[in-house]
């Protein structure tokens, strides 16, 4: 019903920046929230940032707060993750996710209904 396509990943040196994009298509009119998660090899998928589609309230993991900024463009059905001051520990596959209806916990990956294929972010030291 909803397709999410991430882009913008790549290789960057520590201290550099990347901007990830997540384009949503399909029946996205009822989207409640969008989130970014990441997963490094051997680790669990972890929450990075989230945003309410209506209103734009944002949420961040402590590890990225102050460095990453999530935003959305309603007209383009796209959510972005601006990543600044990247660190090697940010290296992971980054996934975009969508929650279609209300949830009281947007930090948990289990509440999201749709997922993108992921985009690799590699930060060299």
Buried (B, 14 or more C-beta within 10 A) or exposed (E): EBBBBBBBBEEBEEEBEBBBBBBBEEEBEEBBBBBBBBBBEEEEBBBBBBBBBEEEEBBBBEBBEEBBBBBBEEEEBBBBBBBBEBBEEBBBBBBBBBBBEEBEEBBEBEBBBBBBEBBEBBBEE
